[in-house]
Structures are given as C-alpha cells and as structure tokens.
Amino acid sequence: MSFVLIDEEQEVRKAEALVMSRYKLNPLALKLVTTLISSVQSNDKIDQVYSISVKQFTDLAELKGNAYYKELDKATDEIFQKPVKISLGGKDWLKANWCSSIQYRSGEGIIDFQISPKLFPYILRLKNNYLKYDLKNILSLRSDYSIRLYEFLKDEYNKNGRYGKKAEAVFDIDFLRTRFEIPKSYAYKDIRVQIIDKAQKDLLANCDIKFDWEVATKLGKKVHSIKFKIYPNAKNMKANEKLPQHLDGFMKYSEYLNKKYSTKGTYFLQANFTIEDKKAPYFFGINKNNLIYATAPAGGDSINLTKAQATIIRNISYLCSIHSELYRELIENNTDFWEFKHDTENREFYSVVIKSIQEVIKNNDVRSKPMF
C-alpha cells in the first residue's frame, strides 16, 4: 500500500493513446483519476494500492462546503460506471475501467485505489509518445471539456511548440464529438460557445498554455474542422520553464551570440558542415566583425563562412538554444567548445550536449533564412 502525498507540482504522464481515447467523466471524477495517475511511480507494481487523503485532495481541488464527501462518492461511481475506450489501430480497441477497486475508510478519511491492470501500459514506465504536464494545470478547471481540450493541446504543444514557439493543431468536429462524448443535441454553435470558447478562457486563466482558434475547413455551410494555435502562457509557467529574453527572436539571439563570443577567441558550436565541398566536423566562432568562421578539429587556417552559410550556423545555434537546456547553459556560460571537449571532468556532459545538438538538427528544418 502506498500513501500518496499530493503535490500540485507533481507530473502527470499519460500515453498519447490514452489522451486521445474516448471517455467522459465529470470534472471531479476526472481530476481524481488524473491525481491518481500522477501518483504512479516508475517502480510501482500492477497490484499497487494508492491511498489518497480526502482532505488533502479536496483542499488541492479547492472543494468547499460539507457536501464534497457525497460528491466524491458520486465521482468514484463515475470512475466505475464510465470506462475508457482506447483505439489500438484499425478496428481494434480496448475498453477498461479506470480502477479495479476503490475503498473509502471513513475513520481515517482515506480512499484506496487500485488501477485496472489493463491501463498500466498507458501510465507506467512510458518512454515514447506520451503527454506530461504538472497536475496544477487542471485542478482549477471547472469543465471536463476544458480538461480534455487542455490535454489535447498540451500534447501538440509539447511535440511541436515549446520554449516560446507556437504550435498548431487541426481537429475534426466529429473527432472531438466522439472522443469527448459530446451530446448529439449539441449543434456546432453549442460546441463553439460551451466548449471551445469556455476552454479558451479557462486555459488563459489557469494553465501553462493558451490558444486562439479559427475554422479550418467547411463542407458546404457545415464546419468540418477547427485549427488551434497554441502558445505558451507565461503568467502561469514555472520560472524554470521561461526562456531568457534573448531567445525571443532570431535577430535578438544573433546579437546576444555576438556579444558573448565576438573577439573572445572561443567556439560556440561544433557540427558536421559542408565547406569548400567537404563535409566534416568544424568548430565555429565569431570574429570582431561579427562574422562566423570555422576551424577544423585538427587545426589549420580558419575558414570564413559566406553569409548564407553563417545564417545556417546561427539557425542551428538558435534552435539548439531553444530546444536544449544543456546547450543553452553552455552558451550562457560562454563555454568554449574546443576546450570543453578536452575537459575530461565534463566529457560526459559534452557528449550529451553533442547528442542534443544532433537531435535538434535532425528534427528541425535548418534553412538558409532565419527560421524565427
């Protein structure tokens, strides 16, 4: 048995298949299930019992008055009566209850939960294709639709946005109807006003992302799909999630890089690059005229880059600063890549930085024009 100390900063992790699954729970039941999921630890067993303090949960969820025990009773009924349906690809699907057992111990004010074994692959030891966010983002939301839409958009933002960039996602109305189990009586206007517009206000006030939206496609006069533009919501982000001011734009970053490295005789980047028809690893520095030059690891004369080549290198550096905390730390400390490579004490850190740079280059379109 594991007694859960609930912290609003604890991390929720759900496989994307679970995020995009079909279910509907009332807001309290959904918060209770999400709190339970956030309590799962990597070394937990499938038959683990999770004990949650009623008072701690109600305080965190800001439940007032004396009726919340009845509300929690109703919420646990919902958890049993409304299963989740997960698409397994093609026509295959899985239906499962959220929990295999729930027990209330009135004398101690404790609720014991056992998660259904079939759901554990979607919340335990996740390595790829999963959503993560801090629990606090959904605790103040009063609508289950707002919670579900937050998870949909947060998942897209984590994959395609992050660190000051926006992300975009297009969802068919029928897809949202199915996944959220929106009543058939809801016309498009009801979905727009009662779900999308309300969620827009809710996320702006309470969450670490916000969004704008517009109609993406129509079939005749009928709205078929909606485009969401997702942005970081700085006022609700933790301090360590906010980027330094110099990462607000490509030009601002270039100026910052010039100040950090110009005339210092140090290198800000190592990457494989084609110069003079030869692709090889080079170290890149900035001279007193703010022009970028390359030096081969074996030494020799430095090579001045053309404007187009220099812009690509600046793009790579900028992208790495946005997407890699390790590289950002290196740049902010004005670390010299050349010396850093030969620093045996930090060699492991250096190799991780190199891997993160390779990952950034692999996953981003590094063009000859500034990307941001």
C-alpha positions as CSV (number, residue, x, y, z in Angstrom):
1,M,0.0,0.0,0.0
2,S,1.3,3.4,-1.0
3,F,0.1,6.6,0.8
4,V,0.1,9.4,-1.7
5,L,1.2,12.9,-0.6
6,I,-0.4,15.1,-3.3
7,D,1.6,18.0,-4.6
8,E,0.2,20.3,-7.3
9,E,3.7,20.3,-8.9
10,Q,3.7,16.5,-9.4
11,E,3.8,15.4,-13.0
12,V,1.0,13.7,-14.9
13,R,2.1,11.2,-17.5
14,K,-0.3,9.6,-20.0
15,A,0.4,7.7,-23.2
16,E,-1.0,9.6,-26.2
17,A,-3.3,6.7,-26.9
18,L,-4.9,7.3,-23.5
19,V,-5.0,11.1,-24.0
20,M,-6.8,10.6,-27.4
21,S,-9.1,7.9,-26.1
22,R,-12.9,8.0,-25.9
23,Y,-14.4,8.7,-22.4
24,K,-16.4,11.2,-20.4
25,L,-16.1,11.8,-16.7
26,N,-17.5,14.7,-14.7
27,P,-14.8,17.3,-13.7
28,L,-14.3,16.0,-10.2
29,A,-14.0,12.3,-11.3
30,L,-11.6,13.4,-14.0
31,K,-9.4,15.3,-11.5
32,L,-9.5,12.4,-9.1
33,V,-8.4,9.9,-11.8
34,T,-5.7,12.4,-13.0
35,T,-4.4,12.9,-9.5
36,L,-4.2,9.1,-9.1
37,I,-2.3,8.8,-12.4
38,S,0.2,11.5,-11.3
39,S,0.9,9.4,-8.2
40,V,2.2,6.4,-10.1
41,Q,5.9,5.8,-9.7
42,S,8.2,4.0,-12.2
43,N,8.9,1.1,-9.8
44,D,5.3,0.5,-8.8
45,K,3.7,-2.9,-9.2
46,I,0.5,-3.6,-11.1
47,D,-1.4,-4.5,-7.9
48,Q,-0.2,-1.3,-6.1
49,V,-2.8,0.2,-3.8
50,Y,-2.8,4.1,-3.7
51,S,-4.1,5.8,-0.6
52,I,-5.3,9.4,-1.1
53,S,-6.3,11.7,1.8
54,V,-9.7,13.1,1.2
55,K,-8.9,16.4,2.9
56,Q,-5.6,16.8,1.0
57,F,-7.3,16.2,-2.3
58,T,-10.3,18.4,-1.6
59,D,-8.0,21.2,-0.4
60,L,-5.9,20.9,-3.6
61,A,-9.0,20.8,-5.8
62,E,-10.5,23.8,-3.9
63,L,-13.7,21.9,-2.9
64,K,-15.7,24.0,-0.4
65,G,-18.6,23.2,2.0
66,N,-19.7,19.9,3.6
67,A,-21.1,18.2,0.6
68,Y,-17.9,17.1,-1.0
69,Y,-18.0,13.6,0.6
70,K,-21.2,13.0,-1.4
71,E,-19.6,14.5,-4.5
72,L,-16.6,12.2,-4.1
73,D,-18.9,9.2,-3.7
74,K,-20.6,10.2,-7.0
75,A,-17.2,10.7,-8.6
76,T,-16.0,7.2,-7.7
77,D,-19.3,5.8,-9.0
78,E,-18.5,7.5,-12.3
79,I,-15.0,6.1,-12.4
80,F,-16.5,2.6,-12.2
81,Q,-19.5,3.2,-14.5
82,K,-17.9,5.1,-17.3
83,P,-15.0,3.1,-18.9
84,V,-12.4,4.4,-21.2
85,K,-12.2,3.1,-24.8
86,I,-8.7,3.1,-26.3
87,S,-8.0,2.7,-30.1
88,L,-5.5,0.0,-30.8
89,G,-5.2,0.7,-34.5
90,G,-7.5,-0.4,-37.3
91,K,-10.8,-1.7,-35.9
92,D,-9.2,-2.9,-32.7
93,W,-9.9,-1.3,-29.4
94,L,-9.7,-1.8,-25.6
95,K,-12.4,-1.0,-23.1
96,A,-11.3,-0.8,-19.4
97,N,-12.5,0.6,-16.1
98,W,-10.2,3.2,-14.6
99,C,-9.9,1.3,-11.4
100,S,-10.4,-2.4,-10.3
101,S,-11.3,-1.4,-6.8
102,I,-12.0,1.8,-4.7
103,Q,-12.4,1.7,-0.9
104,Y,-13.3,4.5,1.4
105,R,-12.0,4.4,5.0
106,S,-14.2,6.9,6.9
107,G,-12.3,6.7,10.2
108,E,-9.1,7.8,8.5
109,G,-10.5,10.0,5.7
110,I,-8.7,7.9,3.1
111,I,-9.7,6.5,-0.3
112,D,-7.8,3.4,-1.5
113,F,-7.5,2.9,-5.3
114,Q,-6.3,0.0,-7.4
115,I,-5.7,0.9,-11.1
116,S,-7.0,-1.5,-13.6
117,P,-4.1,-3.7,-14.8
118,K,-5.1,-3.1,-18.5
119,L,-4.4,0.6,-18.1
120,F,-0.9,0.3,-16.6
121,P,0.9,0.2,-20.0
122,Y,-0.6,3.6,-20.7
123,I,0.7,5.3,-17.5
124,L,3.7,3.3,-16.2
125,R,7.3,3.4,-17.5
126,L,6.5,5.4,-20.6
127,K,9.4,6.1,-22.9
128,N,7.9,7.4,-26.1
129,N,4.7,9.1,-27.3
130,Y,3.4,10.3,-24.0
131,L,2.0,13.6,-22.6
132,K,3.4,15.2,-19.5
133,Y,2.3,18.2,-17.5
134,D,2.0,19.5,-14.0
135,L,-1.1,18.5,-12.1
136,K,-1.9,22.1,-11.1
137,N,-2.8,22.9,-14.6
138,I,-6.1,21.1,-14.4
139,L,-7.1,21.4,-10.7
140,S,-8.8,24.7,-11.1
141,L,-10.6,23.9,-14.3
142,R,-14.4,23.5,-13.8
143,S,-15.3,21.8,-17.0
144,D,-14.3,18.3,-18.1
145,Y,-14.2,19.5,-21.7
146,S,-11.7,22.2,-20.7
147,I,-9.5,19.5,-19.1
148,R,-9.7,17.2,-22.1
149,L,-9.0,20.0,-24.6
150,Y,-6.1,21.2,-22.4
151,E,-4.6,17.7,-22.7
152,F,-5.1,17.5,-26.4
153,L,-3.5,20.9,-27.0
154,K,-0.7,20.4,-24.4
155,D,0.3,17.2,-26.2
156,E,0.5,19.1,-29.5
157,Y,2.4,21.9,-27.9
158,N,4.9,19.6,-26.2
159,K,5.6,17.9,-29.6
160,N,5.7,20.9,-31.9
161,G,5.9,24.1,-29.9
162,R,7.7,24.6,-26.6
163,Y,10.1,27.3,-25.5
164,G,8.5,30.4,-26.9
165,K,7.2,28.8,-30.2
166,K,3.6,28.3,-31.1
167,A,2.1,25.1,-32.2
168,E,-0.8,24.4,-34.5
169,A,-3.3,21.5,-34.4
170,V,-6.4,20.8,-36.6
171,F,-9.2,18.6,-35.2
172,D,-12.3,17.5,-36.9
173,I,-15.5,18.4,-35.1
174,D,-16.7,14.8,-35.4
175,F,-13.4,13.6,-33.9
176,L,-13.9,15.9,-30.8
177,R,-17.6,14.8,-30.6
178,T,-16.5,11.1,-30.4
179,R,-13.5,11.5,-28.1
180,F,-15.2,13.9,-25.7
181,E,-18.6,12.1,-26.0
182,I,-20.3,15.4,-26.7
183,P,-24.1,15.0,-26.7
184,K,-25.7,14.7,-30.1
185,S,-28.0,17.5,-29.1
186,Y,-25.0,19.9,-29.2
187,A,-25.0,21.9,-32.5
188,Y,-21.8,23.5,-33.7
189,K,-22.8,26.7,-32.0
190,D,-23.1,24.9,-28.7
191,I,-19.7,23.3,-29.2
192,R,-18.2,26.7,-30.0
193,V,-19.7,28.6,-27.1
194,Q,-20.0,25.9,-24.4
195,I,-16.7,24.0,-25.0
196,I,-14.2,25.9,-27.1
197,D,-14.8,29.5,-26.0
198,K,-15.1,28.4,-22.4
199,A,-11.9,26.4,-22.6
200,Q,-10.1,29.3,-24.1
201,K,-11.0,31.5,-21.1
202,D,-10.2,28.6,-18.6
203,L,-6.8,27.9,-20.1
204,L,-5.8,31.5,-20.2
205,A,-6.7,32.0,-16.5
206,N,-5.3,28.7,-15.2
207,C,-2.9,26.8,-17.5
208,D,0.6,27.0,-18.9
209,I,-0.7,27.2,-22.5
210,K,-3.3,29.3,-24.2
211,F,-4.8,29.2,-27.6
212,D,-6.6,31.0,-30.4
213,W,-8.7,29.2,-32.9
214,E,-10.4,29.5,-36.3
215,V,-12.5,27.5,-38.6
216,A,-10.1,25.3,-40.7
217,T,-12.5,23.7,-43.2
218,K,-16.1,23.6,-44.1
219,L,-18.3,21.1,-46.0
220,G,-20.8,23.3,-47.6
221,K,-22.1,25.5,-44.8
222,K,-21.2,23.0,-42.1
223,V,-18.0,23.5,-40.1
224,H,-15.9,20.4,-40.5
225,S,-12.6,21.1,-38.7
226,I,-11.1,23.7,-36.4
227,K,-7.5,25.0,-36.3
228,F,-6.0,25.7,-32.8
229,K,-3.0,28.0,-32.5
230,I,-1.3,27.1,-29.2
231,Y,1.1,29.4,-27.3
232,P,3.0,29.4,-24.0
233,N,1.1,31.2,-21.2
234,A,4.0,32.9,-19.5
235,K,2.0,34.1,-16.5
236,N,1.2,30.6,-15.4
237,M,4.5,29.0,-16.2
238,K,7.1,28.0,-13.7
239,A,10.2,30.2,-13.6
240,N,12.4,27.4,-15.0
241,E,10.1,26.9,-18.0
242,K,10.5,30.5,-19.1
243,L,13.2,31.3,-21.6
244,P,15.8,34.0,-21.3
245,Q,14.8,37.2,-23.1
246,H,17.5,36.7,-25.8
247,L,15.6,33.7,-27.2
248,D,12.5,35.7,-28.1
249,G,13.6,36.0,-31.7
250,F,16.4,35.0,-34.1
251,M,17.8,38.6,-34.5
252,K,17.9,39.1,-30.8
253,Y,19.7,35.8,-30.3
254,S,22.2,36.7,-33.0
255,E,23.0,39.9,-31.2
256,Y,23.4,38.0,-27.9
257,L,25.7,35.5,-29.5
258,N,27.9,38.2,-31.0
259,K,28.2,39.9,-27.6
260,K,29.1,36.5,-25.9
261,Y,31.6,35.2,-28.4
262,S,32.9,38.0,-30.7
263,T,36.6,38.7,-30.1
264,K,36.7,36.0,-27.4
265,G,38.6,33.5,-29.5
266,T,36.2,30.8,-28.3
267,Y,33.9,28.4,-30.2
268,F,30.1,28.3,-29.7
269,L,29.2,25.3,-31.8
270,Q,30.6,22.0,-33.2
271,A,28.7,20.4,-36.1
272,N,29.3,18.5,-39.3
273,F,29.1,21.0,-42.1
274,T,30.0,21.3,-45.8
275,I,32.6,23.9,-46.5
276,E,34.5,24.1,-49.8
277,D,32.8,20.9,-51.0
278,K,34.0,19.0,-48.0
279,K,31.6,17.8,-45.3
280,A,33.5,17.4,-42.0
281,P,33.2,18.4,-38.3
282,Y,34.1,22.0,-37.6
283,F,34.2,24.4,-34.6
284,F,32.5,27.7,-35.2
285,G,33.5,31.1,-33.7
286,I,32.7,34.8,-34.3
287,N,35.3,37.4,-35.2
288,K,35.5,41.0,-34.2
289,N,33.4,42.0,-37.2
290,N,30.6,39.6,-36.1
291,L,31.4,37.2,-39.0
292,I,31.4,33.5,-38.4
293,Y,34.5,31.4,-39.1
294,A,35.1,27.6,-39.0
295,T,38.1,25.7,-37.7
296,A,38.8,22.0,-38.2
297,P,39.5,20.0,-35.0
298,A,42.9,19.0,-36.5
299,G,43.8,22.7,-36.7
300,G,45.0,24.7,-39.6
301,D,43.8,28.1,-41.0
302,S,40.3,29.3,-40.1
303,I,37.8,29.5,-42.9
304,N,35.4,32.4,-43.3
305,L,31.8,31.5,-44.0
306,T,29.6,33.0,-46.6
307,K,26.6,35.0,-45.4
308,A,24.3,32.1,-46.4
309,Q,26.5,29.5,-44.6
310,A,26.8,31.7,-41.5
311,T,23.0,32.1,-41.3
312,I,22.6,28.3,-41.3
313,I,25.1,28.0,-38.4
314,R,23.3,30.8,-36.5
315,N,20.0,28.9,-37.1
316,I,21.4,25.7,-35.7
317,S,22.8,27.5,-32.7
318,Y,19.4,29.3,-32.1
319,L,17.4,26.1,-32.5
320,C,19.7,24.3,-30.1
321,S,19.4,27.1,-27.5
322,I,15.6,26.8,-27.7
323,H,15.4,23.0,-27.6
324,S,18.3,22.0,-25.5
325,E,18.8,23.2,-21.9
326,L,22.3,21.8,-21.9
327,Y,23.3,23.9,-24.9
328,R,21.6,26.9,-23.5
329,E,23.6,26.5,-20.3
330,L,26.8,26.2,-22.3
331,I,26.1,29.4,-24.3
332,E,25.0,31.4,-21.3
333,N,28.3,30.5,-19.5
334,N,30.3,31.4,-22.6
335,T,31.8,27.9,-22.6
336,D,34.4,27.2,-25.3
337,F,33.5,24.0,-27.2
338,W,37.2,23.4,-28.1
339,E,38.4,23.5,-24.5
340,F,35.3,21.8,-23.3
341,K,35.9,18.7,-25.5
342,H,39.3,18.2,-23.8
343,D,37.9,18.8,-20.3
344,T,37.9,15.2,-19.0
345,E,35.9,16.2,-15.9
346,N,33.0,17.3,-18.1
347,R,33.3,14.9,-21.0
348,E,30.1,13.1,-20.3
349,F,28.2,16.4,-20.2
350,Y,29.8,17.4,-23.5
351,S,28.7,14.2,-25.2
352,V,25.2,14.8,-24.0
353,V,25.3,18.3,-25.5
354,I,26.5,16.9,-28.8
355,K,23.7,14.4,-28.9
356,S,21.1,17.1,-28.1
357,I,22.5,19.2,-31.0
358,Q,22.3,16.3,-33.4
359,E,18.7,15.7,-32.3
360,V,17.8,19.3,-32.9
361,I,19.3,19.3,-36.4
362,K,17.6,16.0,-37.1
363,N,14.1,17.2,-36.0
364,N,14.2,20.8,-37.4
365,D,14.4,22.3,-40.8
366,V,17.6,24.3,-40.8
367,R,17.3,26.6,-43.8
368,S,19.5,29.4,-45.2
369,K,17.0,32.0,-44.0
370,P,16.3,32.8,-40.3
371,M,13.5,30.5,-39.1
372,F,12.1,32.7,-36.4
